[in-house]
Amino acid sequence: MKKKFLVVLAICAVSFSLSTGIASAKSKSGDLGDKLFKKMYIALKEKKDLKLSDSQVDEIVNLKVETKKDYTIKKAEIKNIGLDLKLQLMKDDIDTEKINSLIDEKYDLKKDKAKALIKAYASFKDILSKEQTERLKEIYKKKCLMKNYGNKRKMMKNKMMERDHQMMKDNRMMDMYRR
């Protein structure tokens, strides 16, 4: 019984540490896929500013659609394997070989997903000229800074509202004690 508990505990610890992002394709600003799709979206939205030709626009659209399809399928498969893994861990008698194979399969898919995103990112950069790539970087930074500025303002506003709410509570408490 004690040995079984230790095996379950070890498997849970391994699966938790792996699910927290040790082997994931994430950048500082989030998932690599999200960043790639955002750049493609901005490139298509700012096609006049970037001076994209019709053939470049078509290539970017096709690349975006194909990459998004593959990305979505792999993400769903990874989630399904994660659910299968949880199901295996809930069973009374735990099959460690089955769990290990599920973990291997899950992280092979994550590895494939990351490699496919890198390949798509390289293809995207190959479609653009150096000038277009530099201009896209400028536009992307500007858009991201504006978004982050808005988020910081919201956070500050929420903190100020919380502080004011706390002050009102404190004043009501003081009034109650004065009576």
N, C-alpha and C positions, 0 to 999 in steps of 0.2 A: 504494500500500500504506500509506504513511504517512498519507495523507488519510483512508483508510478507518478506520485505527486511531483517529485523532483523532475521527472522527464517532462511532464506537462508544463511545469514552471519554466524549464529551460526553453522549451519550444515556444511558449508564449513570449518570453523575453526576446528570443531571436526574431520572431515574427514582428513584434512591436518595434524593435530597433530597426528592422529593415523597412517597416512601413512608415517610419518617421522621416524618410528621405535620404538615407545614407547612399542609396544607389539610384537616385533620381536625377533627371536632367533639369535642374533648376538653376536659374541665374538669380542675381540679387533682386531683380524686378519681377520675379515670378517664374512660371513655367516657360521653358524654351519655346514650346509650341505657341503659347499665347503671345510671346514677343514676336515670333516670326509672322504670325497671322496679323498682328497689329501693324507691323512694318509693311506687309503686303497691302493691307487696307489703306494705310496712309499713302503708299505709292500710287495706288489706283485713284484715290481721292484727289491727290495733288498731281495728277498726270500732266496737267498743263504747265505747272510750275517746274516739274522735273523734265518736261519736254520729251515725254515718252511717245514713241511711234505706235501706230496701231498694232504692229506685229509684237512689240514689247508688251503692250496691254493684254493682248490675247495670250501670250506665253505666261504672263503673271497670273491671269485669271485661271488658265488651265492648271498651272502648277499649284495654285492655292486650292482649287477644288479637289484635285487628286490627293494632295497632302492632307487636307482636312478629312477626306474620306478615310484614308489609311490611319490617320491619327485617332479619329473617333472609334474606328473598329478596334484598334489595339488598346485604347483606353477602356473600352467596354470589356474586352477579353481579360484585361488585367483585373478589372473590378470583379468579374465573374469568378476568376480563379481565387481572388481574395475571399469571396463569399464561400467558395468550396473549402478553402483553408479553414475558415471560421467554423464551418459545419463539421469538419473532421476533428477540430479541437473540442467541440461540444460533446462528441460521442464518449460513451463510457470507456470503451476499449480503444485506445489510440494506436493507429497504425503509423508509426514514425516514418516508414519507407514511403508511404503514400503522401504524408505531409511534406517530407523532404523533396519528393518529386514535384509537388505543387509549388513549393517555394522556388525550386529551380526553374520551373516553367514560367512562373510569374516574372522572375527577374530576367529571364531570357527575353520575354516579351518587352519588358521595360528597356532592355539594352537595344533591342531591334527598333523600338519606337524612337529612342534617342538618336540612333544612327540614321534613321530615315529623316528625322528632323534636320540633322546636320547636313545630310545630302540635299535636302530641299532648300536649306538656307544657302548652300554653296551654289545651287542652280539659280536661285533668286539673284544672288550677287553677280553671277555670270551674265544674266539677262541685262543688267544695268551697266552703263559705262562708269568710269571712275568719277566723272563729274556728277553724274546722277546719283551715284552712291554717296558722295560727299554731301550733296544737297539734301538727300534723304536723311542722312545723319543729323544735319542741322534742324530740319523740320521735325524729326522724331524727338530730338532733345527738347525743342521748344514746346511741343505738344505735351511731353511727359512732365516738364517743369510746370506748365500751366495746370495740369491735372493735380500734381502734388501740391501746388500752391493752394488750390481750391480745397483739397483734403485737409491741409494744415489749418486753413481758416475755419473750416467746419469743426475741427478738433478744438481749436482755441475757443470758438463760440460755445461749444458744448461744455468745456471746462468752466467758462465764465458763468454759464447758466447754472451749472452745478454749484459753483461757489455762491452765487446769489441765492439759490434755493436753500443752501445750508445756512446762510446768514439770516434768511427769513425764519427758518426753523429755530435758530438760536435766539432771535429776537422774541419769538412767541414764547419760548421757554423762559426767557428773562421776565417777560410780562407776567407769566403765570406765577413766578416766584415773588414778584413785587406785590401782588395782590394779597 
